[in-house]
Amino acid sequence: MKTSIFKRFNGIISFLLSVFGFGAACSSCSVRIEYGTPYATFKVNGNVKSEVTNKNIPNIRVVMRYDTTYTDASGNFQLSNTDFPMDQTFKLEFKDIDGETNGEYQPLDTIVEFIDSQFSGGKGSWDRGEIEKEVNIKLKVKE
């Protein structure tokens, strides 16, 4: 007796779920449903020089959120971060890590702001493109 009630109940539930499931899937709504988040690439590049001699400083560690790089022999660096395409603020940290090899310099923190950004080169509905800023830094000699 109990098994026949459960079989009937399961049959009714299965029927209702399949009818309502197909009804929801066959709507006349023409909006395509996508899952994801819009994103954009924020790029920061620049040069690090000595405040005293105005010479390029190699091997300075540059950190921006989840990306770390080091200046090349010409003192140049390039970082990027992918985030939601809206106004963004990134903290940049510059630190001399090679000791006396290229001179000793004080660490420096600075802020880079992307306000009212105009992104370019987006490749689809989620990729809004990229924007780039140049930041030139002069480090003080460590005393």
MOFEN-V624156 format. One record per pair of residues at least 24 apart in sequence whose ideal C-beta (glycine too) atoms are under 10 Angstrom apart, sorted by the first residue. I is the first residue (numbers start at 1). J is the second residue. D is the distance in whole Angstrom. If there is no record, write none. Layout:
# MOFEN-V624156
I:J:D / I:J:D
This chain:
# MOFEN-V624156
32:125:9 / 34:125:7 / 34:126:8 / 35:126:10 / 36:124:10 / 36:125:8 / 36:126:5 / 36:127:10 / 37:83:10 / 37:84:7 / 37:85:10 / 37:126:7 / 38:84:7 / 38:85:5 / 38:86:9 / 38:122:9 / 38:124:10 / 38:125:8 / 38:126:5 / 38:127:8 / 38:128:6 / 39:82:5 / 39:83:7 / 39:84:7 / 39:85:7 / 39:122:10 / 39:126:6 / 39:127:7 / 39:128:7 / 39:129:10 / 40:81:10 / 40:82:7 / 40:83:7 / 40:84:8 / 40:85:4 / 40:86:9 / 40:88:9 / 40:114:9 / 40:117:7 / 40:119:5 / 40:120:10 / 40:121:10 / 40:122:8 / 40:126:10 / 40:127:8 / 40:128:4 / 40:129:6 / 40:130:6 / 40:131:7 / 41:80:6 / 41:81:7 / 41:82:5 / 41:83:8 / 41:85:9 / 41:119:8 / 41:121:9 / 41:122:10 / 41:127:9 / 41:128:9 / 41:129:7 / 41:130:4 / 41:131:8 / 41:132:9 / 42:79:9 / 42:80:7 / 42:81:5 / 42:82:8 / 42:83:6 / 42:85:9 / 42:88:6 / 42:90:7 / 42:112:8 / 42:114:6 / 42:117:8 / 42:119:9 / 42:130:7 / 42:131:6 / 42:132:8 / 42:133:8 / 43:78:7 / 43:79:7 / 43:80:5 / 43:81:8 / 43:114:10 / 43:130:6 / 43:131:7 / 43:132:4 / 43:133:7 / 43:134:10 / 44:69:10 / 44:77:8 / 44:78:7 / 44:79:5 / 44:80:7 / 44:81:8 / 44:90:7 / 44:92:7 / 44:112:5 / 44:114:9 / 44:131:10 / 44:132:8 / 44:133:5 / 44:134:8 / 44:135:6 / 45:69:10 / 45:76:7 / 45:77:7 / 45:78:4 / 45:79:7 / 45:80:9 / 45:132:7 / 45:133:8 / 45:134:6 / 45:135:8 / 45:136:10 / 46:71:9 / 46:75:9 / 46:76:7 / 46:77:6 / 46:78:8 / 46:79:9 / 46:92:9 / 46:94:10 / 46:112:9 / 46:133:8 / 46:134:5 / 46:135:4 / 46:136:5 / 46:137:6 / 47:71:8 / 47:72:10 / 47:74:7 / 47:75:5 / 47:76:5 / 47:77:8 / 47:134:8 / 47:135:9 / 47:136:5 / 47:137:7 / 47:138:9 / 48:72:10 / 48:74:10 / 48:75:5 / 48:76:8 / 48:77:7 / 48:94:6 / 48:96:9 / 48:105:9 / 48:108:9 / 48:135:9 / 48:136:8 / 48:137:5 / 48:138:8 / 48:139:6 / 49:75:6 / 49:136:7 / 49:137:7 / 49:138:5 / 49:139:7 / 50:75:9 / 50:102:9 / 50:103:7 / 50:105:7 / 50:138:7 / 50:139:6 / 50:140:8 / 50:141:7 / 51:105:9 / 51:106:9 / 51:108:10 / 51:137:9 / 51:138:4 / 51:139:6 / 51:140:5 / 51:141:7 / 52:103:9 / 52:105:10 / 52:138:9 / 52:139:9 / 52:140:8 / 52:141:6 / 53:103:8 / 53:141:9 / 54:138:8 / 55:102:9 / 55:103:9 / 56:102:9 / 57:94:9 / 57:96:8 / 57:98:10 / 57:102:6 / 57:103:7 / 57:105:7 / 57:137:9 / 57:138:9 / 57:139:6 / 58:98:8 / 58:101:9 / 58:102:6 / 59:96:8 / 59:97:7 / 59:98:5 / 59:99:10 / 59:101:7 / 59:102:6 / 60:94:6 / 60:95:7 / 60:96:6 / 60:97:8 / 60:98:8 / 60:102:8 / 60:105:7 / 60:107:9 / 60:108:9 / 60:137:8 / 60:139:7 / 61:93:8 / 61:94:7 / 61:95:5 / 61:96:8 / 61:97:5 / 61:98:9 / 61:107:9 / 62:92:6 / 62:93:7 / 62:94:6 / 62:95:8 / 62:135:9 / 62:137:9 / 63:90:10 / 63:91:8 / 63:92:7 / 63:93:4 / 63:94:8 / 63:95:8 / 63:109:9 / 64:90:5 / 64:91:7 / 64:92:5 / 64:93:8 / 64:112:8 / 64:135:10 / 65:90:6 / 65:91:7 / 65:92:9 / 65:93:10 / 68:93:9 / 70:97:8 / 70:98:9 / 71:102:9 / 71:137:9 / 73:102:10 / 75:102:10 / 75:136:9 / 75:137:9 / 75:139:10 / 76:136:10 / 77:135:9 / 77:137:9 / 78:132:9 / 79:112:9 / 79:135:9 / 80:130:8 / 80:132:9 / 82:127:10 / 82:130:9 / 83:114:9 / 84:128:9 / 85:114:10 / 85:117:7 / 85:119:6 / 85:122:9 / 85:126:10 / 85:127:9 / 85:128:4 / 85:129:8 / 85:130:10 / 85:131:9 / 86:114:9 / 86:115:10 / 86:116:10 / 86:117:8 / 86:128:10 / 87:113:7 / 87:114:6 / 87:115:5 / 87:116:7 / 87:117:7 / 88:112:9 / 88:113:7 / 88:114:5 / 88:115:9 / 88:117:8 / 88:131:9 / 89:113:5 / 89:114:8 / 89:115:9 / 90:114:8 / 90:133:9 / 90:135:10 / 92:135:7 / 92:137:8 / 94:135:10 / 94:137:6 / 94:139:6 / 95:139:9 / 96:139:7 / 96:141:10 / 96:142:7 / 100:142:10 / 103:139:9 / 103:141:7 / 103:142:8 / 104:139:10 / 104:141:7 / 104:142:4 / 104:143:9 / 105:138:10 / 105:139:4 / 105:140:7 / 105:141:6 / 105:142:6 / 106:139:6 / 106:140:5 / 106:141:7 / 106:142:5 / 106:143:8 / 107:139:8 / 107:140:10 / 107:142:9 / 108:137:6 / 108:138:9 / 108:139:6 / 108:140:8 / 110:135:7 / 110:137:7 / 111:135:10
